Amino acid sequence: MTRPPFEPASDLDIETVSNQLGRQARNVLGIAARCVCGAPTVVATAPRLGDGTPFPTMYYLSHPAATAAMSDLEAAQIMPELQQLVQTDEEVGAAYRAAHEQYLADRESIAVVDEIAGISAGGMPVRVKCLHALAAHSLAAGPGVNPIGDLALARGDWSPLVCECREYPVRAASAGH
């Protein structure tokens, strides 16, 4: 298997992600997507954490403005609409299932973790459960791979093409979390 294309995280990236999250970033394999200013937006996380815990969410949204935009969409209750789209539009449903398979292949190219076999993120392949995870996958994989993540990004009030890093001050990271 070929490893997904993401660049290794620098010490500055880890510090930035830790500040974005308000806790120490753990088990970061690399940066899967960046803001136009260069700040991390999506981190790629190991499928098994350092303490041995299986972790299915390989692509993790860290950018505060992106996270806020996905939270706003979830609060606006668009997930049932997107869920219905997955169930009723054959093309969208097929693309969503393919996105799930691609996600699994990406993660398994890093490590196969039996406890999370077949489990991707965000509710894939048949549910819409977490727009944060689906948007993170879209940003990491690029447009056209995850149709629901793409729709969430299109409907949100954040764009990966516009830097909002200074508008969302990050909290200081606390060690040990």
FIKOLZA-1660 file (N, C-alpha, C; in steps of 0.1 Angstrom, whole numbers, plus 5000, padded with zeros to 4 digits):
% residues 177
   i   px   py   pz ch aa at
   1 5008 4988 5000  A  M  N
   1 5000 5000 5000  A  M CA
   1 5009 5012 5000  A  M  C
   2 5004 5023 4994  A  T  N
   2 5011 5035 4994  A  T CA
   2 5006 5044 5005  A  T  C
   3 5015 5050 5012  A  R  N
   3 5011 5059 5023  A  R CA
   3 5005 5072 5017  A  R  C
   4 4994 5077 5024  A  P  N
   4 4988 5090 5019  A  P CA
   4 4998 5101 5018  A  P  C
   5 4996 5110 5009  A  P  N
   5 5005 5122 5008  A  P CA
   5 5002 5132 5019  A  P  C
   6 5010 5133 5029  A  F  N
   6 5010 5144 5038  A  F CA
   6 5024 5146 5043  A  F  C
   7 5027 5158 5047  A  E  N
   7 5040 5161 5051  A  E CA
   7 5042 5159 5066  A  E  C
   8 5054 5155 5069  A  P  N
   8 5057 5153 5084  A  P CA
   8 5054 5166 5091  A  P  C
   9 5050 5165 5104  A  A  N
   9 5048 5177 5112  A  A CA
   9 5061 5182 5118  A  A  C
  10 5064 5195 5117  A  S  N
  10 5075 5201 5124  A  S CA
  10 5072 5203 5138  A  S  C
  11 5082 5207 5146  A  D  N
  11 5080 5211 5160  A  D CA
  11 5070 5223 5161  A  D  C
  12 5072 5232 5152  A  L  N
  12 5063 5244 5151  A  L CA
  12 5048 5239 5148  A  L  C
  13 5047 5230 5139  A  D  N
  13 5034 5225 5136  A  D CA
  13 5027 5218 5148  A  D  C
  14 5035 5210 5156  A  I  N
  14 5029 5204 5168  A  I CA
  14 5026 5215 5178  A  I  C
  15 5034 5225 5180  A  E  N
  15 5031 5236 5189  A  E CA
  15 5018 5243 5184  A  E  C
  16 5017 5246 5171  A  T  N
  16 5005 5253 5166  A  T CA
  16 4993 5244 5168  A  T  C
  17 4993 5231 5165  A  V  N
  17 4981 5223 5166  A  V CA
  17 4978 5222 5181  A  V  C
  18 4988 5221 5190  A  S  N
  18 4985 5220 5204  A  S CA
  18 4978 5233 5209  A  S  C
  19 4982 5244 5204  A  N  N
  19 4975 5257 5207  A  N CA
  19 4961 5257 5201  A  N  C
  20 4960 5252 5189  A  Q  N
  20 4946 5252 5183  A  Q CA
  20 4937 5244 5191  A  Q  C
  21 4941 5232 5196  A  L  N
  21 4933 5223 5203  A  L CA
  21 4931 5227 5218  A  L  C
  22 4940 5235 5223  A  G  N
  22 4940 5238 5237  A  G CA
  22 4945 5227 5246  A  G  C
  23 4952 5217 5240  A  R  N
  23 4958 5206 5247  A  R CA
  23 4970 5201 5239  A  R  C
  24 4978 5193 5245  A  Q  N
  24 4990 5188 5238  A  Q CA
  24 4986 5179 5226  A  Q  C
  25 4990 5181 5214  A  A  N
  25 4987 5172 5203  A  A CA
  25 4994 5159 5205  A  A  C
  26 4987 5148 5202  A  R  N
  26 4993 5135 5204  A  R CA
  26 4993 5127 5191  A  R  C
  27 5003 5119 5190  A  N  N
  27 5004 5109 5179  A  N CA
  27 5001 5115 5165  A  N  C
  28 5006 5127 5163  A  V  N
  28 5005 5133 5150  A  V CA
  28 5015 5127 5140  A  V  C
  29 5010 5122 5129  A  L  N
  29 5019 5116 5119  A  L CA
  29 5023 5127 5109  A  L  C
  30 5015 5137 5107  A  G  N
  30 5018 5147 5097  A  G CA
  30 5007 5157 5096  A  G  C
  31 5009 5166 5087  A  I  N
  31 4999 5177 5084  A  I CA
  31 4993 5173 5070  A  I  C
  32 4980 5170 5071  A  A  N
  32 4972 5166 5059  A  A CA
  32 4967 5177 5051  A  A  C
  33 4965 5189 5057  A  A  N
  33 4960 5201 5050  A  A CA
  33 4964 5213 5058  A  A  C
  34 4966 5224 5051  A  R  N
  34 4971 5236 5057  A  R CA
  34 4962 5248 5052  A  R  C
  35 4962 5258 5061  A  C  N
  35 4956 5271 5057  A  C CA
  35 4964 5277 5047  A  C  C
  36 4959 5287 5039  A  V  N
  36 4967 5294 5029  A  V CA
  36 4979 5301 5035  A  V  C
  37 4979 5304 5048  A  C  N
  37 4990 5310 5055  A  C CA
  37 5001 5300 5059  A  C  C
  38 4998 5287 5058  A  G  N
  38 5007 5277 5062  A  G CA
  38 5004 5270 5075  A  G  C
  39 4995 5275 5083  A  A  N
  39 4992 5269 5096  A  A CA
  39 4985 5256 5093  A  A  C
  40 4987 5246 5102  A  P  N
  40 4979 5233 5101  A  P CA
  40 4964 5235 5102  A  P  C
  41 4957 5228 5093  A  T  N
  41 4942 5228 5093  A  T CA
  41 4937 5214 5097  A  T  C
  42 4944 5204 5091  A  V  N
  42 4940 5190 5094  A  V CA
  42 4953 5182 5097  A  V  C
  43 4953 5175 5108  A  V  N
  43 4964 5166 5112  A  V CA
  43 4961 5152 5108  A  V  C
  44 4971 5144 5105  A  A  N
  44 4969 5130 5103  A  A CA
  44 4974 5124 5116  A  A  C
  45 4965 5116 5122  A  T  N
  45 4968 5110 5135  A  T CA
  45 4970 5095 5134  A  T  C
  46 4979 5089 5142  A  A  N
  46 4982 5075 5141  A  A CA
  46 4969 5067 5145  A  A  C
  47 4967 5055 5138  A  P  N
  47 4956 5047 5140  A  P CA
  47 4956 5040 5154  A  P  C
  48 4967 5040 5160  A  R  N
  48 4968 5035 5174  A  R CA
  48 4976 5045 5182  A  R  C
  49 4970 5051 5192  A  L  N
  49 4977 5061 5200  A  L CA
  49 4988 5055 5208  A  L  C
  50 4997 5063 5213  A  G  N
  50 5008 5059 5221  A  G CA
  50 5005 5050 5233  A  G  C
  51 4994 5052 5239  A  D  N
  51 4990 5044 5250  A  D CA
  51 4983 5030 5246  A  D  C
  52 4982 5028 5233  A  G  N
  52 4977 5016 5228  A  G CA
  52 4962 5016 5223  A  G  C
  53 4956 5028 5226  A  T  N
  53 4942 5029 5223  A  T CA
  53 4940 5030 5207  A  T  C
  54 4931 5022 5202  A  P  N
  54 4927 5023 5188  A  P CA
  54 4921 5037 5185  A  P  C
  55 4925 5044 5174  A  F  N
  55 4920 5057 5171  A  F CA
  55 4916 5057 5156  A  F  C
  56 4903 5056 5153  A  P  N
  56 4898 5055 5139  A  P CA
  56 4899 5068 5131  A  P  C
  57 4899 5079 5138  A  T  N
  57 4899 5092 5131  A  T CA
  57 4913 5097 5127  A  T  C
  58 4917 5092 5115  A  M  N
  58 4930 5095 5110  A  M CA
  58 4931 5110 5107  A  M  C
  59 4921 5116 5100  A  Y  N
  59 4922 5130 5096  A  Y CA
  59 4914 5138 5106  A  Y  C
  60 4920 5147 5113  A  Y  N
  60 4915 5154 5125  A  Y CA
  60 4915 5169 5122  A  Y  C
  61 4904 5175 5122  A  L  N
  61 4903 5190 5120  A  L CA
  61 4908 5197 5132  A  L  C
  62 4918 5206 5130  A  S  N
  62 4924 5213 5141  A  S CA
  62 4922 5228 5140  A  S  C
  63 4920 5233 5129  A  H  N
  63 4919 5248 5127  A  H CA
  63 4906 5253 5134  A  H  C
  64 4908 5263 5143  A  P  N
  64 4896 5268 5150  A  P CA
  64 4885 5274 5142  A  P  C
  65 4888 5281 5131  A  A  N
  65 4877 5286 5123  A  A CA
  65 4870 5276 5115  A  A  C
  66 4877 5266 5110  A  A  N
  66 4871 5254 5103  A  A CA
  66 4862 5246 5113  A  A  C
  67 4867 5244 5125  A  T  N
  67 4860 5237 5135  A  T CA
  67 4847 5244 5139  A  T  C
  68 4848 5257 5140  A  A  N
  68 4837 5265 5144  A  A CA
  68 4826 5265 5133  A  A  C
  69 4831 5265 5120  A  A  N
  69 4821 5265 5109  A  A CA
  69 4814 5252 5108  A  A  C
  70 4821 5240 5111  A  M  N
  70 4814 5227 5111  A  M CA
  70 4805 5226 5123  A  M  C
  71 4808 5232 5134  A  S  N
  71 4800 5232 5146  A  S CA
  71 4787 5240 5143  A  S  C
  72 4788 5251 5136  A  D  N
  72 4777 5259 5133  A  D CA
  72 4767 5251 5124  A  D  C
  73 4773 5244 5114  A  L  N
  73 4764 5236 5105  A  L CA
  73 4757 5225 5113  A  L  C
  74 4764 5219 5122  A  E  N
  74 4758 5208 5129  A  E CA
  74 4747 5214 5138  A  E  C
  75 4749 5226 5144  A  A  N
  75 4739 5232 5152  A  A CA
  75 4727 5236 5144  A  A  C
  76 4729 5239 5131  A  A  N
  76 4718 5243 5122  A  A CA
  76 4710 5231 5117  A  A  C
  77 4714 5219 5122  A  Q  N
  77 4707 5207 5118  A  Q CA
  77 4707 5203 5104  A  Q  C
  78 4718 5205 5097  A  I  N
  78 4719 5201 5083  A  I CA
  78 4722 5186 5081  A  I  C
  79 4727 5179 5092  A  M  N
  79 4731 5165 5090  A  M CA
  79 4719 5156 5086  A  M  C
  80 4707 5158 5091  A  P  N
  80 4696 5150 5085  A  P CA
  80 4694 5151 5070  A  P  C
  81 4695 5164 5065  A  E  N
  81 4694 5166 5051  A  E CA
  81 4705 5159 5043  A  E  C
  82 4717 5160 5048  A  L  N
  82 4729 5153 5042  A  L CA
  82 4727 5138 5043  A  L  C
  83 4722 5133 5054  A  Q  N
  83 4719 5119 5056  A  Q CA
  83 4709 5114 5045  A  Q  C
  84 4699 5122 5043  A  Q  N
  84 4689 5118 5033  A  Q CA
  84 4695 5118 5019  A  Q  C
  85 4704 5127 5016  A  L  N
  85 4710 5128 5003  A  L CA
  85 4718 5115 5001  A  L  C
  86 4725 5110 5011  A  V  N
  86 4733 5098 5010  A  V CA
  86 4724 5086 5007  A  V  C
  87 4712 5086 5013  A  Q  N
  87 4703 5075 5012  A  Q CA
  87 4695 5075 4999  A  Q  C
  88 4692 5087 4994  A  T  N
  88 4683 5088 4982  A  T CA
  88 4690 5091 4969  A  T  C
  89 4702 5097 4969  A  D  N
  89 4709 5100 4957  A  D CA
  89 4719 5089 4954  A  D  C
  90 4717 5080 4944  A  E  N
  90 4726 5069 4942  A  E CA
  90 4740 5073 4940  A  E  C
  91 4742 5083 4932  A  E  N
  91 4756 5088 4929  A  E CA
  91 4763 5093 4942  A  E  C
  92 4756 5101 4950  A  V  N
  92 4762 5106 4962  A  V CA
  92 4765 5094 4972  A  V  C
  93 4755 5085 4973  A  G  N
  93 4757 5073 4981  A  G CA
  93 4769 5065 4977  A  G  C
  94 4771 5063 4964  A  A  N
  94 4782 5055 4959  A  A CA
  94 4795 5062 4962  A  A  C
  95 4795 5075 4960  A  A  N
  95 4808 5083 4962  A  A CA
  95 4811 5083 4977  A  A  C
  96 4801 5084 4985  A  Y  N
  96 4803 5084 5000  A  Y CA
  96 4809 5070 5004  A  Y  C
  97 4804 5059 4999  A  R  N
  97 4809 5046 5002  A  R CA
  97 4824 5045 4997  A  R  C
  98 4827 5051 4985  A  A  N
  98 4840 5050 4980  A  A CA
  98 4850 5059 4988  A  A  C
  99 4845 5070 4994  A  A  N
  99 4853 5078 5003  A  A CA
  99 4856 5070 5015  A  A  C
 100 4847 5063 5020  A  H  N
 100 4849 5054 5032  A  H CA
 100 4860 5044 5029  A  H  C
 101 4860 5038 5017  A  E  N
 101 4870 5028 5013  A  E CA
 101 4884 5035 5012  A  E  C
 102 4884 5047 5006  A  Q  N
 102 4897 5054 5005  A  Q CA
 102 4902 5058 5019  A  Q  C
 103 4894 5062 5028  A  Y  N
 103 4898 5065 5041  A  Y CA
 103 4904 5053 5048  A  Y  C
 104 4897 5042 5047  A  L  N
 104 4903 5029 5053  A  L CA
 104 4916 5026 5047  A  L  C
 105 4917 5027 5034  A  A  N
 105 4930 5024 5027  A  A CA
 105 4941 5033 5032  A  A  C
 106 4938 5046 5033  A  D  N
 106 4948 5056 5038  A  D CA
 106 4953 5051 5052  A  D  C
 107 4943 5049 5061  A  R  N
 107 4947 5045 5075  A  R CA
 107 4955 5032 5075  A  R  C
 108 4950 5022 5067  A  E  N
 108 4957 5009 5068  A  E CA
 108 4971 5010 5061  A  E  C
 109 4973 5020 5053  A  S  N
 109 4987 5021 5048  A  S CA
 109 4997 5026 5059  A  S  C
 110 4991 5031 5069  A  I  N
 110 5000 5034 5081  A  I CA
 110 5001 5022 5090  A  I  C
 111 4990 5017 5094  A  A  N
 111 4989 5005 5103  A  A CA
 111 4975 4999 5102  A  A  C
 112 4975 4986 5103  A  V  N
 112 4962 4978 5104  A  V CA
 112 4960 4976 5119  A  V  C
 113 4948 4981 5124  A  V  N
 113 4944 4980 5138  A  V CA
 113 4931 4972 5138  A  V  C
 114 4932 4959 5142  A  D  N
 114 4920 4950 5141  A  D CA
 114 4908 4956 5148  A  D  C
 115 4910 4962 5159  A  E  N
 115 4898 4967 5167  A  E CA
 115 4890 4977 5159  A  E  C
 116 4895 4984 5149  A  I  N
 116 4888 4994 5142  A  I CA
 116 4887 4991 5127  A  I  C
 117 4889 4978 5124  A  A  N
 117 4888 4974 5110  A  A CA
 117 4874 4977 5105  A  A  C
 118 4873 4983 5093  A  G  N
 118 4860 4986 5087  A  G CA
 118 4854 4999 5092  A  G  C
 119 4859 5005 5102  A  I  N
 119 4854 5017 5108  A  I CA
 119 4862 5029 5103  A  I  C
 120 4856 5039 5096  A  S  N
 120 4863 5051 5092  A  S CA
 120 4860 5062 5101  A  S  C
 121 4853 5072 5096  A  A  N
 121 4850 5084 5105  A  A CA
 121 4838 5091 5100  A  A  C
 122 4832 5099 5108  A  G  N
 122 4821 5108 5104  A  G CA
 122 4808 5100 5101  A  G  C
 123 4807 5087 5104  A  G  N
 123 4795 5080 5101  A  G CA
 123 4796 5072 5087  A  G  C
 124 4807 5074 5080  A  M  N
 124 4808 5067 5067  A  M CA
 124 4807 5052 5070  A  M  C
 125 4802 5044 5061  A  P  N
 125 4798 5047 5047  A  P CA
 125 4783 5050 5045  A  P  C
 126 4775 5049 5056  A  V  N
 126 4760 5051 5054  A  V CA
 126 4754 5061 5062  A  V  C
 127 4761 5067 5072  A  R  N
 127 4755 5077 5081  A  R CA
 127 4763 5090 5080  A  R  C
 128 4757 5101 5083  A  V  N
 128 4763 5114 5084  A  V CA
 128 4763 5117 5099  A  V  C
 129 4775 5116 5106  A  K  N
 129 4775 5116 5120  A  K CA
 129 4784 5128 5125  A  K  C
 130 4794 5132 5118  A  C  N
 130 4803 5142 5123  A  C CA
 130 4809 5150 5111  A  C  C
 131 4804 5162 5109  A  L  N
 131 4809 5171 5098  A  L CA
 131 4823 5175 5100  A  L  C
 132 4828 5175 5112  A  H  N
 132 4842 5179 5114  A  H CA
 132 4851 5168 5108  A  H  C
 133 4848 5156 5110  A  A  N
 133 4856 5145 5105  A  A CA
 133 4855 5144 5089  A  A  C
 134 4843 5146 5084  A  L  N
 134 4841 5146 5070  A  L CA
 134 4847 5157 5063  A  L  C
 135 4847 5169 5069  A  A  N
 135 4854 5180 5063  A  A CA
 135 4869 5178 5063  A  A  C
 136 4874 5173 5074  A  A  N
 136 4888 5170 5075  A  A CA
 136 4892 5160 5064  A  A  C
 137 4884 5150 5062  A  H  N
 137 4888 5141 5051  A  H CA
 137 4888 5148 5037  A  H  C
 138 4878 5156 5035  A  S  N
 138 4877 5163 5022  A  S CA
 138 4889 5172 5020  A  S  C
 139 4893 5179 5031  A  L  N
 139 4905 5188 5030  A  L CA
 139 4918 5180 5028  A  L  C
 140 4919 5168 5034  A  A  N
 140 4931 5160 5033  A  A CA
 140 4931 5153 5019  A  A  C
 141 4920 5148 5015  A  A  N
 141 4920 5140 5002  A  A CA
 141 4918 5149 4990  A  A  C
 142 4913 5161 4991  A  G  N
 142 4911 5170 4980  A  G CA
 142 4896 5169 4975  A  G  C
 143 4892 5179 4968  A  P  N
 143 4878 5180 4963  A  P CA
 143 4874 5167 4955  A  P  C
 144 4862 5163 4956  A  G  N
 144 4857 5152 4948  A  G CA
 144 4858 5139 4954  A  G  C
 145 4865 5137 4965  A  V  N
 145 4866 5124 4971  A  V CA
 145 4855 5121 4981  A  V  C
 146 4852 5130 4990  A  N  N
 146 4842 5129 5000  A  N CA
 146 4830 5138 4997  A  N  C
 147 4819 5134 4991  A  P  N
 147 4809 5144 4987  A  P CA
 147 4802 5151 4998  A  P  C
 148 4801 5144 5010  A  I  N
 148 4794 5151 5021  A  I CA
 148 4804 5161 5028  A  I  C
 149 4816 5157 5029  A  G  N
 149 4826 5167 5034  A  G CA
 149 4827 5179 5025  A  G  C
 150 4827 5176 5012  A  D  N
 150 4827 5187 5002  A  D CA
 150 4815 5197 5004  A  D  C
 151 4803 5191 5005  A  L  N
 151 4791 5199 5007  A  L CA
 151 4792 5207 5020  A  L  C
 152 4797 5201 5031  A  A  N
 152 4798 5208 5043  A  A CA
 152 4807 5220 5042  A  A  C
 153 4819 5218 5035  A  L  N
 153 4828 5229 5033  A  L CA
 153 4822 5240 5025  A  L  C
 154 4814 5236 5015  A  A  N
 154 4808 5246 5006  A  A CA
 154 4797 5254 5013  A  A  C
 155 4790 5247 5023  A  R  N
 155 4780 5254 5030  A  R CA
 155 4784 5261 5042  A  R  C
 156 4796 5259 5047  A  G  N
 156 4801 5265 5059  A  G CA
 156 4805 5279 5056  A  G  C
 157 4807 5287 5067  A  D  N
 157 4811 5301 5066  A  D CA
 157 4827 5302 5067  A  D  C
 158 4834 5292 5064  A  W  N
 158 4849 5292 5064  A  W CA
 158 4853 5286 5051  A  W  C
 159 4864 5292 5046  A  S  N
 159 4870 5287 5033  A  S CA
 159 4885 5284 5036  A  S  C
 160 4890 5273 5030  A  P  N
 160 4904 5270 5031  A  P CA
 160 4913 5280 5023  A  P  C
 161 4906 5288 5015  A  L  N
 161 4913 5297 5007  A  L CA
 161 4915 5311 5013  A  L  C
 162 4909 5313 5025  A  V  N
 162 4909 5326 5032  A  V CA
 162 4915 5324 5046  A  V  C
 163 4926 5330 5049  A  C  N
 163 4932 5328 5062  A  C CA
 163 4923 5336 5073  A  C  C
 164 4920 5328 5083  A  E  N
 164 4913 5334 5095  A  E CA
 164 4920 5331 5108  A  E  C
 165 4933 5327 5106  A  C  N
 165 4940 5323 5118  A  C CA
 165 4941 5334 5129  A  C  C
 166 4943 5346 5125  A  R  N
 166 4944 5357 5135  A  R CA
 166 4930 5361 5141  A  R  C
 167 4919 5358 5134  A  E  N
 167 4906 5361 5139  A  E CA
 167 4901 5351 5149  A  E  C
 168 4908 5339 5150  A  Y  N
 168 4905 5329 5160  A  Y CA
 168 4917 5326 5169  A  Y  C
 169 4919 5335 5179  A  P  N
 169 4931 5332 5188  A  P CA
 169 4930 5319 5194  A  P  C
 170 4942 5313 5194  A  V  N
 170 4943 5299 5200  A  V CA
 170 4945 5299 5215  A  V  C
 171 4941 5289 5222  A  R  N
 171 4943 5288 5236  A  R CA
 171 4957 5282 5238  A  R  C
 172 4963 5285 5249  A  A  N
 172 4976 5280 5253  A  A CA
 172 4974 5265 5255  A  A  C
 173 4983 5257 5250  A  A  N
 173 4982 5242 5253  A  A CA
 173 4986 5239 5267  A  A  C
 174 4980 5230 5273  A  S  N
 174 4984 5225 5286  A  S CA
 174 4991 5212 5285  A  S  C
 175 5002 5210 5291  A  A  N
 175 5010 5198 5290  A  A CA
 175 5002 5186 5296  A  A  C
 176 5005 5174 5290  A  G  N
 176 5000 5162 5296  A  G CA
 176 4986 5158 5292  A  G  C
 177 4979 5165 5283  A  H  N
 177 4965 5161 5279  A  H CA
 177 4965 5153 5267  A  H  C
% end
